């Protein structure tokens, strides 16, 4: 169905394809009071205008702008779960067209005001905006879009107000650009073409879902930018609503949590943290279950504030497990910082809830030992290609829950809990014998740890403190090979080039000189290497599949010492 209003049966999810301006025309829309503010920068605003201009210039009848997710709150009122940035920007653009045509085309001005910008609320006997933003932005936005000829412009008081004003300024610039090449008497017709396109051609999928839970679950299958942020907003809105009279306290705790998490500069970090925190509290759950689980944990003002207090504390610890220099580790052994540095190289997300729980509950001594164990677990799981399988994620989650609850409080008892999940020595050795490594940072780490194990150095499992600019990863059989490597055809080279047995460490200068040299030339360089495992390659007369397999078997034996259980 396109271009029209669709009716949905109660309790069913309804979707309609129509123009984004058509949504403003057909419905009254309200952003939840505590949802995030208007956030589009000049770049995002002008990108939208430029895309619309290109579509109109190219004569396209439709241009797709993504999905708008809403919850019907009455027959004609939709609560906007996702899409406020696009809706607000289009409303701003239409209001600026109205402002430009104020003295030039009064009927178009009247049409924009009555159909897209405002509506009559018969109950209140007053004209109200078609789009209502959150508590922080609504009054400023209303003052800006409302037709108030001759009145002084509203004064921005918040960063989001300045962004709204910036969007108005960019819309004004765009409108002047649109009409610049036309006779003034044609400006109404030219801009009316834009109004029609926004009403009918700039298409979106309007989703109407019957409840907050369904709105959250829709995010699992949508790919629009910003949806992850809106998931966090949905959780926030629920908690703030439950907080009731304690809203200022709840708002402060959410702000402290968000402020801590923003230091990570990781995309969608709030949603990821919420899931990992809830896993540590409740056990394994999927992302789409987060909202429902929050509802089960926080009911009423006291429990919602208590839950936010827990999240605030966990967020501080969550940030610390990403930062080896964090002040949290000042009272821990120095090896704790090195363990965190190493685990961040791995970035195994299913392990984060357990890391969070251990850092929150274990003593410094026990946490230090547990994080050392996590390194061996991480390598063994990565080599066995099982970091994301349910058979591993769910036991890791169960262990995290037991740790946070206080049922497990030592590294030894944690090892016992996970004994049947982490690859044992024989399974790990066999997996290592056939493993390939695509990520250079992991290959370098593996080889440095194996080198340290070969030299019987202490703590081979930590990331070494060496300069990556001076030590390079060397592929004995080069990634780009020629006839000099006649023992390999294209298929076998592709199968063996990233095998751990084909990889070595070299000083950067040596590596750059070798490039894709033949094996005889490489052997001479390997012989002088300061790295024992690299020198060993120089003892063979030729390099073929058998030599790679043989070397990798030897490295697999060393791996048991480098990453012990």
N, C-alpha and C positions, 0 to 999 in steps of 0.2 A: 504494500500500500504506500502511496507516495503523495505528499502534499496535503494531507488531510488529517483530521482528528480521529483517532481510533479509540473506541470504547473497550474497556477490559472488564472481565468478570471479576467480582470480588475474590481476592486471594490469588489471582493469576498474574504472572508477569506479562506485561504488554509492551510491544515495541512498535514504533511508528517511524517511517522515514519522511522527513519534511525539512523545510528550510529553517535555519536557525532563527531568522527573523520571524518565521511563522510561529515558533514556540512563544516568542514574546507577544505575538498578536493573539494567540489562542488561549494563553494561560496567564494567571498570576503566579509568580515564582518567588520563592523565599529561600535564601541561604540560611541554614540553622544559625541561631544567635552566636554560638561559640565556635563556628567553623573558622578556618584560617581567613586572613584578610585578602584583599585584592593584591596580587603578587606579580602581575606581568610588568616587565620592564619595557622601555622604549623599543628595544630590539624585537621582543616577542610581538608587541603591538604592530610595529611596522611590517614585520614578516607576514602577519595575517592580512594586513591591508594590501601588501604587495602581491600575495597569492591570489587574493580576490581580484585585483586589478588585472593580473595576467589571465585569469580564467575569463573575465569579461572581454578583455582585448582579443583573446583567441577565439571568441565566439562560443565558448563552452556553455552548454545549457545547465550543467551541474558541476559542483565542486564539493568533494566530501570533506567534512570537518570533524569527523569522529563521532563519539558517542556522548550523549548527555544522560546521566543517571539520576532519576528522581524517585521520590516516594509521594504518592498522592495523599494529601492531608484533608482535602475536601473536593467537591465536584470540580472546582476551577482553580484550586491552589495546589501547586507541586512544590515539594521541598527539594532543593537542589543538592544532591550528594556529590556529584562531580559535574563540572561544566561551568562553574560561575565565572571563570576568567574569560571564556569565549562569549558567554551571554552578556556579561557586563561590558566587554569591549565593543560588541555589536550595538548594544544600547547606547553606548557613548558615541559611536560613529553616527548612528541615526539621529541622536540629539544634536550633533554638530551640523549635520545636513539641515535639520530644522532651523538651527541658528543662522546658518548661511542664507537660507531662503526666506528668512523672516520678513523682509520687505520686498521680496521678489515674487513669491508664489504662495499666497496665504492658504490656499486649499491644500497644498502638499504639507504645509506646516501644520494645519489642523489635523490632517490624516495621521502624520507621525505622532503628534501629541496624543490623539485619541485612541490610536490602534496599537502603537508599539511602546510608548513611554509611560502612559498613565491609563488608569481605568477608574470607573465610578464604583465606590463601595457603597452599595445602597443601604446597608445596615448603619454605617457610620455617617451617611449623607455627605461624603467627601470624596475628592479625587485623590487616588493613591498611586504610587509607582507600580508599574507592572513587575519590576524586579526589585526585590528588597535584599540588601546585603547584610552582613553580620552586624553585631552590636557596635563594633569599632568604626565600621565604614558607612553604615546605612545613612546616617543623617547627612554626612558630607556628600555621599553619592547622590542622594535625593536632591540636595540643593544644587548640585552641578547639572543633573539631567533635567530638572524641572524648568519649564519655560518661565523665566523671571526677567523679562526684558527690562533693562535699566537698573536692576538691583546689583549691588556690589557682590563680586564673586566670593564664594566660601573660602575661608582661610584654612589651609591644611594644618593639622595638628599632629599627625602621625606619619610614619614612613609610607604606609599604604595610601594615605591621602595624597601624598606627593606623587605616588605612582598613578593614581587615578587622574590627577591633574595632568600628569605627563601624557597619559593616554588621550585626554581631551586635546592637548596641544598637537599631538601627532595626527589625530583625526582631522584637525583644522588644516594642518599642512597638507595632508593627503587630499582633502576636498579642493583646496586651492590648486593642487597639481592636476586633479581630474578635469577641472573646468578651464584651465589656463589656455587651452588651444581652441576654445569654442566661443562663439558670439554670446555675449551676456544674455540675450533674449532666449538662448537655448539651454541655459544652465539648469533650469527646472527639469527639462526633458532628460538631460544628461544624468543628473543626480537621481531622477526617478527610475532610470534604468538600473542604477545601483540598488535602490530600495527594493525593486522587484527581484533582483538577483539575491539579495540577502533574505527576502521573504520566501522565495521558491527555489533558487538555484544553489545557494550555499547550504548543502544538505548535511543533516546529522541523523543519527539513529537516536530517537528519544525512547529511553527505557523507563517504564513505570513499574516499580516493584512494590509489592504489597506490605513490606515490613523492612525494618532496619537490617535484620539478619539476612534477608534475601538480597538487599542492596550490597551488603558486604560480600556475600558469596559470588555475586556477579563479577567481582574484581578478578576472580580466578581465571576467567575466560576473556577478559578485555585487555587490550594492549595500549590504550591511549596513554600519552604522557600525563603524569600527574595523578593517576589513579591510586598509586601506592600512598601518596601523600593524603589523598582523600580517605583511604582506609584508616589512617591514623586519626584524621579529623572525626571520623565516625565514632571511634572509640572515645576520643576526647569529649565529643558532644554527649555521649551517653553518661560518662562519668560526671561531667559537669551538671547534667540534668539531675542525676541521682544525688549530687552533693547538696542541692537545694540551698538552704540558708548558709551553708559552709562553702559556697561557690568561691569567694575570694581565696580561701585557704586551698581549695582544690586547684584553682587556677595557678596559684603560686607554685605548688608542687609540680604541676605539669610543666610549667615554664622552666623550673630548675632541671627537671628531667631532660627536656628538649635542649636546654642550653648545654648540658653536659654532652649529649649525644652529637650535637652539631659539630663538636670539635673533631669528630672522627672523619668528617668529609666523605662519608660513604653514602652512595645513593640509597634512598628508601630506608635509612638507618632506623627510623622510629618503628616502622612496621617489623623490621627484622628483629630489633631488640624486644619488642612486645612479644613476638612469638617465642624467642629464646628464653625470656623471663618466665613466660607462662609454662613452657616446657619444664623448666626447673621447678616450678611450683606444682604443676599438675601431671607431668609426664608428656609423652609424645602427642603432638597435635599438628595438623596441617594449617597453612596460613589462613585458609578461608574459615577456620574454626575459631580464630582469635576473638572476634567480636562476641560470638556466642559464649565463649569461656569467660570473657570479661563480665558479661551479664550475670553469669552464674556466681562469680566471685564477689561482685560489688552490687549490693542492693541496699539502697538507703544512704543517707548522708554519712553515717559513721563508717560503714564498711567501704564506701567509695573513697573516702579520705584516707582510711587505713591502707587501702590497696594502692592509692597514689603515693602514699608515704613509702611503701615497700618498693614501688617502681623507682622512686627518686633515689633510694639507697642503692638498689641494684644497678641503676644507670651509671652511678659513679664507679662502681666496680667493673661494669661492662667496659667503660672507657679505659680503665686501667689495664685490662687484659690485652688491649691493643697497643699500649704504650709502655715499653720497658723503662722509660725514664719517669714514669708517673710517681708522685710522692707517696702513693700507697705502698710502694715497695721499699721505702726508706728503712724500715725495720726488718726486712727480709734478708736472707743471705744473697750475696751478689749473683749467685747462680740462678736465682729466680728471674732476674732481668734478662739473663742470657737465654733462659728457657722461653720466655715470652717472645724475645726477638726471633728465635728459631721457629716457634709455632706460628708466628705471623707470616713467615715465609710459606708455610704450608697452607694457611688460610682454609682450614677444613671447617666449614660452617656447622655441620652436625656435632662437632666437638665443643662449640662455644657454650651451650647451656651447661655442660659439665664443668668447663673451665670457670664459668661464672659462679656456679654453685660452690666449687672448691675454694675459689678466691674469697667468697663471701663467708664461708663457714669454717674452713680448716684453720688450724694454727699455722703460724709462719713456717715452722719446721715441716709439718705434714704437707702443706700446700707446695712447698719447694720440692719435696720428693714426688708429689703427685704430678707436678708439671714436668719434671724430668721424665717420668713414666709416659706422660702424654706424647713426648717426642718420639719415643720408640713405638708407641701405639700408632701415631700418625703416619710414620714411615711404613710400618707394616700394613696398615690399611690402604695407603696409597699404592704401594707396590702390588698388593693383592687386588687393586681396583675395586675396593668395597667401601669407599668413604660415603657413598650416598644410598647404599642398599638398605631396605627396610630392616634386614636382619642385623644391621649395625646401628642405624639411627635410633631404633626403638629401644634397644638395651642401653645406649648412651643416654637417652632421655630418662629412662627408668633410674639409672644410676644418679643422674643429676637431681632427680626428685628426692631420692633417698638421702643424698648429701645435704640438700637444702633443708630437709625435714629433720636432720640431725641423726638419722639412722645409720649413716656411714660417716665416720669422723677421722679415719686414718687412711694413708696411702695403701697400707697393706690390705685393709678390708675392701678398699676400692678395687685393688687388683683381683681379689678373690671374686668380687661381684662380676667383673668383666672377663674372667679367665676363659670362658667358653666362647667369647666373641672375638677377641684379638687373635690374629694368626699366630699359632705356636711356631717354635723354631723350624720344624721340618716343613710346615706349610709355607712359612716365610722364605726359607731357603729355596724351595722349588719355584715359588713365584718370582724370586729375584733372578733366578737363572735364565728366565725368558723375558724379563721386563724391558720395556722401551721407555725412554723419557723424552718428551717433546718440549718441556719447559726448561730453558737454559738455566734459570735460577735454581731449579731443583736438581738438575744434573750436576751443576757446580757444587751444590751442597752435598749431594751423595758422594761425589768423588773426594771432596776434602775430608769428610768424615771417615771414609774408607782409608784414605791416606794416613790419617791419624791413628786409626785402628791398626794398620799395618806396621806403624812405628811404635805401637804400644803406648801411645800418648794418652793422657788422662782426658776424660770427658769428650770423646770424639763426636758425640751427638750434637754438640752446640754449633751454631753458625760460627765459623772461624773469623777472627778479627783481621782480615786481610783486605787488600785494596783490589776491588774488582777491575780497576783499570789496568792493573799489572798482571793479573792472572786470567787467562782465557780458557774457554772450553774448546777442546780440540776433537774433531771427528777424524779418526785414523783413516777410515774409508770416507773421503770427503762427501759432503752433501751434493756437490757438483763434481762428477767424476768423468773421466774419458777413457780412451783405449789403454792408457797406462795401467788401468785397473781391470785387466782382461778376465780375471777370475770371477768377476761379477757382471751379470747382465742387469738391465734396468730394473727388472722385477726383484731380483735378489738384493740389489743395492737398496731399493726402497724398503725392503724387509729388515735389513741389518744396520742401516746407517745410524739409526737412533737407539740401537741396543746399547745397554750400559757397557757391555764388553767392548764396544767400538769407541768409547769416549775416554778422553784423558785430559789432564790439566797441563797447560804450558804457560810459560811467561809470555806476556802479550807480544813482545818483540819477536820471539821465536815463532809464534803462531802466525803473525802477519807475514813473515818471510816465507813460511811454508805454503800457505794458501792451499792449492790443490796439487801439490807436488806428488811424485810417485813415492812408493813405500820405501825404497832404498834411500832416497833423500831424507825422508822423515825419520828413518831409523837413526841416522847420524845425529839428528837434533835431539831425539828422545834419549839417546845414550847420555847426553850431557845435562838432562833435566834434573833439577833438585828434588823432583817428586819420584819417590820409589816406584809407585805403580806405573808411572809413565816410563821410567827407565826399563822396567820389565818387558815392555813391548819391543825394545830394541834387541832382545835376546832371540827373537824368532826371525827366520830368514824370509818369510813371506806372510802376507796378510790375506786370509780368506775366511769363509764362513766357519770352518772348523776352528780356526784360531780365535775368532770372536766368541764362539760358544765356550771354548776351553777357558778363555780369560774370564768370561762372565761367571763360570762355575767357581773359579777361585775368588772372585769378588763376592759371590753369594756367601761363601764361608766367612769372609771378613765381615759381612753385613751382620752376622749373628753377634759379633763382638762390638760392632759400632752402635747397634740399636738393641741392647739386651732387654729381656723381660725381667 
